[in-house]
Amino acid sequence: MTSSKRSRRLSPRTSSALSSRVYRWQHTSDWTAHQLGIALHAETVRIHPFADGNGRSTRLLADLTLLAAQGADEPPATYDWDVDKRQYIESLRRYDQHRDPTELATIVMSRPIGE
């Protein structure tokens, strides 16, 4: 396998972490679309899959997840990433301990596109 082909694949650790969050979303009803996007963001931050660009990539993944998971009756929204950095990092660390996106989802709010 060439290195270019290898770089396009997710590592087993990344794939497993993200798959478990998607599985939970599909088989339970206790997370909102907002919390699912935040959980995928936090998992990807925790795994740190890239040498560079992790923040941009994980924020984009969260925004795309939120857009895809929203109900058809909801206005399209993305996250507002302009948050208190210290509070955000502390919340990410707590997420690492218990894997509950609730606290982080209250820090990173969403807003309708165009607002």
C-alpha positions in Angstrom: 0.0 0.0 0.0 1.4 3.4 -0.9 1.6 6.1 1.7 -0.9 8.2 -0.2 -3.5 5.4 0.0 -2.7 4.9 3.7 -3.2 8.5 4.6 -6.8 8.5 3.3 -7.9 5.8 5.8 -9.1 6.5 9.4 -7.0 4.8 12.0 -8.9 2.0 13.9 -8.9 4.1 17.0 -10.5 7.1 15.2 -13.0 4.9 13.4 -14.0 3.1 16.6 -14.5 6.3 18.6 -16.6 8.0 15.9 -18.6 4.9 15.1 -19.5 4.4 18.7 -20.9 7.9 18.9 -22.9 7.5 15.7 -24.2 4.1 16.9 -25.4 5.7 20.1 -27.1 8.4 18.1 -29.0 5.9 16.0 -30.0 3.6 18.9 -30.9 6.1 21.7 -32.9 9.2 22.0 -31.2 11.0 24.8 -28.9 13.2 22.7 -29.9 16.1 20.6 -28.4 16.9 17.2 -26.5 19.6 19.0 -25.0 17.2 21.5 -24.1 14.6 18.8 -22.0 17.2 16.9 -20.3 18.3 20.2 -19.6 14.6 21.1 -18.0 13.9 17.7 -16.0 17.1 18.0 -14.8 16.2 21.5 -13.9 12.6 20.5 -11.9 13.8 17.5 -10.1 16.4 19.7 -9.3 13.6 22.2 -7.9 11.3 19.5 -5.9 14.2 17.8 -5.7 12.3 14.4 -3.7 14.9 12.4 -0.3 16.4 12.7 -1.7 19.8 12.0 -5.2 21.2 11.5 -7.0 19.3 14.3 -9.0 22.3 15.5 -10.2 23.3 12.1 -11.0 19.7 11.1 -12.9 18.9 14.3 -14.9 22.1 14.2 -15.8 21.4 10.6 -16.8 17.8 11.5 -19.0 19.1 14.3 -20.7 21.7 12.1 -21.4 19.1 9.3 -22.7 16.6 11.8 -25.0 19.2 13.3 -26.4 20.1 9.9 -26.9 16.5 8.9 -28.6 15.5 12.2 -31.0 18.4 12.5 -34.6 17.8 11.8 -36.2 19.0 8.6 -38.3 21.4 10.6 -35.3 23.2 12.2 -33.5 26.1 10.6 -30.0 25.0 9.5 -27.5 26.0 12.2 -23.8 25.7 12.9 -21.8 26.1 16.1 -20.6 29.4 17.5 -17.0 28.6 18.2 -16.3 32.0 19.7 -16.1 30.8 23.3 -14.1 31.3 26.5 -11.0 29.2 25.7 -10.2 28.3 29.3 -13.7 27.2 30.0 -13.8 25.3 26.7 -10.6 23.4 27.5 -11.7 22.6 31.0 -15.0 21.2 29.7 -13.1 19.1 27.1 -11.0 17.6 29.9 -14.2 16.7 31.8 -15.6 15.2 28.7 -12.5 13.0 28.5 -13.3 11.6 31.9 -17.0 10.8 31.5 -17.9 11.1 27.8 -21.0 13.2 28.4 -21.3 16.1 25.9 -23.9 18.0 28.0 -21.6 20.5 29.7 -19.6 21.2 26.5 -22.8 21.6 24.6 -23.9 24.4 26.9 -20.6 26.2 26.3 -20.5 25.8 22.5 -23.9 27.0 21.4 -25.4 26.8 17.9 -26.9 29.6 15.8 -28.9 29.6 12.6 -26.8 30.1 9.5 -26.8 33.7 8.4 -27.2 35.2 11.9 
